[in-house]
Amino acid sequence: DRCNLTVLYEDGQEDLASFLAENKVKVVASLPCYSEANTDAQRGKGVFERSIAALKDLNAVGYGVEGTGLELDLMYNPGGAFLPPAQEKLEIAYRSELQDTWGISFSRLYTLTNMPIKRFADYLHREGKMSEYMSLLVENFNVAASAGVM
């Protein structure tokens, strides 16, 4: 299940965490940043607080907890026209901040590069950054990384 963490608090979804755990569904959840200011700036006021609560609820039913078999992967994608940091380094920062500050554990972190389509393309055009972003993507293309892509 790929989800926005705040979906756990939508009407009618109160038992979603338990349902996912009972059915051993792997959860991949978007968390733009481990800081409240950055997350709320990207997703809206209060999103970080609800996301942290959701992660705690997922941990409480075993997600991201070693030995349970319930995987909780987090996704990071940049909040602008730039590339994500190195996945390995960012995962270390996420683990440290989420564990030390909130007592939250997770299985792994994935970073995504934003594709210049739909809303993000509209944003790039509005800001006059489409050409610059396309050049950034071309300059940083890694042919070796494409070997495992379907």
Phi and psi restraints in degrees (value plus and minus 20) as a CYANA .aco file:
   2 ARG   PHI    -116.7   -76.7
   2 ARG   PSI     102.8   142.8
   3 CYS   PHI    -164.2  -124.2
   3 CYS   PSI     140.5   180.5
   4 ASN   PHI    -105.0   -65.0
   4 ASN   PSI     109.8   149.8
   5 LEU   PHI     -77.7   -37.7
   5 LEU   PSI     -51.3   -11.3
   6 THR   PHI     -89.0   -49.0
   6 THR   PSI     -32.1     7.9
   7 VAL   PHI     -81.6   -41.6
   7 VAL   PSI     -44.8    -4.8
   8 LEU   PHI     -82.4   -42.4
   8 LEU   PSI     -36.3     3.7
   9 TYR   PHI    -132.5   -92.5
   9 TYR   PSI      -6.7    33.3
  10 GLU   PHI     -96.6   -56.6
  10 GLU   PSI     133.0   173.0
  11 ASP   PHI     -75.9   -35.9
  11 ASP   PSI     112.5   152.5
  12 GLY   PHI      65.9   105.9
  12 GLY   PSI     -21.7    18.3
  13 GLN   PHI    -129.7   -89.7
  13 GLN   PSI      -6.3    33.7
  14 GLU   PHI     -77.7   -37.7
  14 GLU   PSI     -49.6    -9.6
  15 ASP   PHI    -122.4   -82.4
  15 ASP   PSI      -5.7    34.3
  16 LEU   PHI     -81.1   -41.1
  16 LEU   PSI     -65.1   -25.1
  17 ALA   PHI     -78.8   -38.8
  17 ALA   PSI     -66.0   -26.0
  18 SER   PHI     -84.8   -44.8
  18 SER   PSI     -62.1   -22.1
  19 PHE   PHI     -80.1   -40.1
  19 PHE   PSI     -66.7   -26.7
  20 LEU   PHI     -82.0   -42.0
  20 LEU   PSI     -62.9   -22.9
  21 ALA   PHI     -85.1   -45.1
  21 ALA   PSI     -64.6   -24.6
  22 GLU   PHI     -80.6   -40.6
  22 GLU   PSI     -51.9   -11.9
  23 ASN   PHI    -118.1   -78.1
  23 ASN   PSI     -11.9    28.1
  24 LYS   PHI      30.7    70.7
  24 LYS   PSI      25.0    65.0
  25 VAL   PHI    -103.7   -63.7
  25 VAL   PSI     109.2   149.2
  26 LYS   PHI     -90.6   -50.6
  26 LYS   PSI     112.1   152.1
  27 VAL   PHI    -127.6   -87.6
  27 VAL   PSI     108.5   148.5
  28 VAL   PHI    -138.9   -98.9
  28 VAL   PSI      94.3   134.3
  29 ALA   PHI    -141.0  -101.0
  29 ALA   PSI     120.2   160.2
  30 SER   PHI    -102.6   -62.6
  30 SER   PSI     107.1   147.1
  31 LEU   PHI    -158.6  -118.6
  31 LEU   PSI      81.4   121.4
  32 PRO   PHI     -78.0   -38.0
  32 PRO   PSI     -50.4   -10.4
  33 CYS   PHI    -183.7  -143.7
  33 CYS   PSI     142.0   182.0
  34 TYR   PHI    -110.9   -70.9
  34 TYR   PSI     -14.3    25.7
  35 SER   PHI    -131.8   -91.8
  35 SER   PSI     122.5   162.5
  36 GLU   PHI     -82.6   -42.6
  36 GLU   PSI     -64.1   -24.1
  37 ALA   PHI     -80.3   -40.3
  37 ALA   PSI     -66.7   -26.7
  38 ASN   PHI     -87.9   -47.9
  38 ASN   PSI     -63.1   -23.1
  39 THR   PHI     -84.5   -44.5
  39 THR   PSI     -67.7   -27.7
  40 ASP   PHI     -86.6   -46.6
  40 ASP   PSI     -52.2   -12.2
  41 ALA   PHI     -85.3   -45.3
  41 ALA   PSI     -56.0   -16.0
  42 GLN   PHI    -103.5   -63.5
  42 GLN   PSI     -58.5   -18.5
  43 ARG   PHI    -132.4   -92.4
  43 ARG   PSI     -36.0     4.0
  44 GLY   PHI      99.9   139.9
  44 GLY   PSI     131.3   171.3
  45 LYS   PHI     -78.0   -38.0
  45 LYS   PSI     112.6   152.6
  46 GLY   PHI      70.5   110.5
  46 GLY   PSI     -30.7     9.3
  47 VAL   PHI     -86.0   -46.0
  47 VAL   PSI     -60.0   -20.0
  48 PHE   PHI     -82.1   -42.1
  48 PHE   PSI     -67.1   -27.1
  49 GLU   PHI     -79.1   -39.1
  49 GLU   PSI     -64.9   -24.9
  50 ARG   PHI     -88.1   -48.1
  50 ARG   PSI     -54.0   -14.0
  51 SER   PHI     -87.1   -47.1
  51 SER   PSI     -62.0   -22.0
  52 ILE   PHI     -83.0   -43.0
  52 ILE   PSI     -63.3   -23.3
  53 ALA   PHI     -80.8   -40.8
  53 ALA   PSI     -61.5   -21.5
  54 ALA   PHI     -85.3   -45.3
  54 ALA   PSI     -61.9   -21.9
  55 LEU   PHI     -82.5   -42.5
  55 LEU   PSI     -60.1   -20.1
  56 LYS   PHI     -83.3   -43.3
  56 LYS   PSI     -61.2   -21.2
  57 ASP   PHI     -84.3   -44.3
  57 ASP   PSI     -60.6   -20.6
  58 LEU   PHI     -85.9   -45.9
  58 LEU   PSI     -61.8   -21.8
  59 ASN   PHI     -81.0   -41.0
  59 ASN   PSI     -58.3   -18.3
  60 ALA   PHI     -82.8   -42.8
  60 ALA   PSI     -49.1    -9.1
  61 VAL   PHI    -117.2   -77.2
  61 VAL   PSI     -11.9    28.1
  62 GLY   PHI      88.7   128.7
  62 GLY   PSI     -28.7    11.3
  63 TYR   PHI     -87.0   -47.0
  63 TYR   PSI     112.7   152.7
  64 GLY   PHI      56.7    96.7
  64 GLY   PSI     -16.5    23.5
  65 VAL   PHI    -118.5   -78.5
  65 VAL   PSI     103.5   143.5
  66 GLU   PHI     -77.0   -37.0
  66 GLU   PSI     116.9   156.9
  67 GLY   PHI      71.6   111.6
  67 GLY   PSI     -28.7    11.3
  68 THR   PHI    -109.3   -69.3
  68 THR   PSI     -41.6    -1.6
  69 GLY   PHI      57.5    97.5
  69 GLY   PSI     -16.0    24.0
  70 LEU   PHI    -119.2   -79.2
  70 LEU   PSI      87.1   127.1
  71 GLU   PHI    -104.5   -64.5
  71 GLU   PSI     114.3   154.3
  72 LEU   PHI    -147.5  -107.5
  72 LEU   PSI      80.8   120.8
  73 ASP   PHI    -120.9   -80.9
  73 ASP   PSI     121.6   161.6
  74 LEU   PHI    -127.1   -87.1
  74 LEU   PSI     129.4   169.4
  75 MET   PHI    -138.3   -98.3
  75 MET   PSI     115.1   155.1
  76 TYR   PHI    -140.0  -100.0
  76 TYR   PSI     112.6   152.6
  77 ASN   PHI    -156.1  -116.1
  77 ASN   PSI     124.2   164.2
  78 PRO   PHI     -79.4   -39.4
  78 PRO   PSI     131.1   171.1
  79 GLY   PHI    -114.5   -74.5
  79 GLY   PSI       5.2    45.2
  80 GLY   PHI    -191.3  -151.3
  80 GLY   PSI    -185.2  -145.2
  81 ALA   PHI    -107.1   -67.1
  81 ALA   PSI      41.1    81.1
  82 PHE   PHI    -167.1  -127.1
  82 PHE   PSI     144.6   184.6
  83 LEU   PHI    -105.6   -65.6
  83 LEU   PSI     134.4   174.4
  84 PRO   PHI     -90.9   -50.9
  84 PRO   PSI     135.6   175.6
  85 PRO   PHI     -86.7   -46.7
  85 PRO   PSI     151.5   191.5
  86 ALA   PHI     -77.3   -37.3
  86 ALA   PSI     110.1   150.1
  87 GLN   PHI     -76.6   -36.6
  87 GLN   PSI     -65.2   -25.2
  88 GLU   PHI     -82.3   -42.3
  88 GLU   PSI     -63.9   -23.9
  89 LYS   PHI     -88.5   -48.5
  89 LYS   PSI     -60.8   -20.8
  90 LEU   PHI     -87.1   -47.1
  90 LEU   PSI     -56.0   -16.0
  91 GLU   PHI     -82.1   -42.1
  91 GLU   PSI     -60.1   -20.1
  92 ILE   PHI     -81.3   -41.3
  92 ILE   PSI     -64.1   -24.1
  93 ALA   PHI     -84.9   -44.9
  93 ALA   PSI     -63.5   -23.5
  94 TYR   PHI     -80.9   -40.9
  94 TYR   PSI     -67.5   -27.5
  95 ARG   PHI     -78.8   -38.8
  95 ARG   PSI     -67.9   -27.9
  96 SER   PHI     -81.1   -41.1
  96 SER   PSI     -71.0   -31.0
  97 GLU   PHI     -86.4   -46.4
  97 GLU   PSI     -67.1   -27.1
  98 LEU   PHI     -88.0   -48.0
  98 LEU   PSI     -59.7   -19.7
  99 GLN   PHI     -92.5   -52.5
  99 GLN   PSI     -70.0   -30.0
 100 ASP   PHI     -87.1   -47.1
 100 ASP   PSI     -59.4   -19.4
 101 THR   PHI    -108.0   -68.0
 101 THR   PSI     -58.4   -18.4
 102 TRP   PHI    -140.0  -100.0
 102 TRP   PSI     -27.3    12.7
 103 GLY   PHI      50.7    90.7
 103 GLY   PSI       7.4    47.4
 104 ILE   PHI    -122.1   -82.1
 104 ILE   PSI     115.6   155.6
 105 SER   PHI    -138.5   -98.5
 105 SER   PSI     136.8   176.8
 106 PHE   PHI    -169.9  -129.9
 106 PHE   PSI     146.6   186.6
 107 SER   PHI    -100.0   -60.0
 107 SER   PSI     -72.6   -32.6
 108 ARG   PHI    -179.5  -139.5
 108 ARG   PSI     143.7   183.7
 109 LEU   PHI    -137.3   -97.3
 109 LEU   PSI     116.2   156.2
 110 TYR   PHI    -135.7   -95.7
 110 TYR   PSI     120.8   160.8
 111 THR   PHI    -127.0   -87.0
 111 THR   PSI     122.6   162.6
 112 LEU   PHI    -141.8  -101.8
 112 LEU   PSI     123.6   163.6
 113 THR   PHI    -112.3   -72.3
 113 THR   PSI     113.3   153.3
 114 ASN   PHI     -87.4   -47.4
 114 ASN   PSI     111.2   151.2
 115 MET   PHI    -103.9   -63.9
 115 MET   PSI     116.5   156.5
 116 PRO   PHI     -99.4   -59.4
 116 PRO   PSI      44.9    84.9
 117 ILE   PHI    -152.3  -112.3
 117 ILE   PSI     142.0   182.0
 118 LYS   PHI      29.5    69.5
 118 LYS   PSI    -145.5  -105.5
 119 ARG   PHI     -80.6   -40.6
 119 ARG   PSI     -59.5   -19.5
 120 PHE   PHI     -88.3   -48.3
 120 PHE   PSI     -58.3   -18.3
 121 ALA   PHI     -83.4   -43.4
 121 ALA   PSI     -61.8   -21.8
 122 ASP   PHI     -79.4   -39.4
 122 ASP   PSI     -63.9   -23.9
 123 TYR   PHI     -80.4   -40.4
 123 TYR   PSI     -67.6   -27.6
 124 LEU   PHI     -80.3   -40.3
 124 LEU   PSI     -62.1   -22.1
 125 HIS   PHI     -84.6   -44.6
 125 HIS   PSI     -65.9   -25.9
 126 ARG   PHI     -78.2   -38.2
 126 ARG   PSI     -60.2   -20.2
 127 GLU   PHI    -106.5   -66.5
 127 GLU   PSI     -23.9    16.1
 128 GLY   PHI      49.2    89.2
 128 GLY   PSI      11.6    51.6
 129 LYS   PHI    -134.8   -94.8
 129 LYS   PSI     -14.4    25.6
 130 MET   PHI     -80.1   -40.1
 130 MET   PSI     -69.6   -29.6
 131 SER   PHI     -82.2   -42.2
 131 SER   PSI     -64.2   -24.2
 132 GLU   PHI     -81.8   -41.8
 132 GLU   PSI     -63.0   -23.0
 133 TYR   PHI     -88.2   -48.2
 133 TYR   PSI     -61.3   -21.3
 134 MET   PHI     -81.2   -41.2
 134 MET   PSI     -60.7   -20.7
 135 SER   PHI     -83.0   -43.0
 135 SER   PSI     -61.1   -21.1
 136 LEU   PHI     -79.5   -39.5
 136 LEU   PSI     -63.8   -23.8
 137 LEU   PHI     -84.0   -44.0
 137 LEU   PSI     -65.0   -25.0
 138 VAL   PHI     -83.6   -43.6
 138 VAL   PSI     -64.9   -24.9
 139 GLU   PHI     -84.7   -44.7
 139 GLU   PSI     -46.8    -6.8
 140 ASN   PHI    -126.8   -86.8
 140 ASN   PSI     -10.8    29.2
 141 PHE   PHI     -82.6   -42.6
 141 PHE   PSI     113.6   153.6
 142 ASN   PHI    -139.3   -99.3
 142 ASN   PSI      82.7   122.7
 143 VAL   PHI     -80.5   -40.5
 143 VAL   PSI     -52.2   -12.2
 144 ALA   PHI     -85.1   -45.1
 144 ALA   PSI     -52.0   -12.0
 145 ALA   PHI     -90.6   -50.6
 145 ALA   PSI     -40.1    -0.1
 146 SER   PHI    -103.4   -63.4
 146 SER   PSI     -26.3    13.7
 147 ALA   PHI     -80.4   -40.4
 147 ALA   PSI     -56.0   -16.0
 148 GLY   PHI    -113.7   -73.7
 148 GLY   PSI     -15.3    24.7
 149 VAL   PHI    -102.6   -62.6
 149 VAL   PSI     118.5   158.5
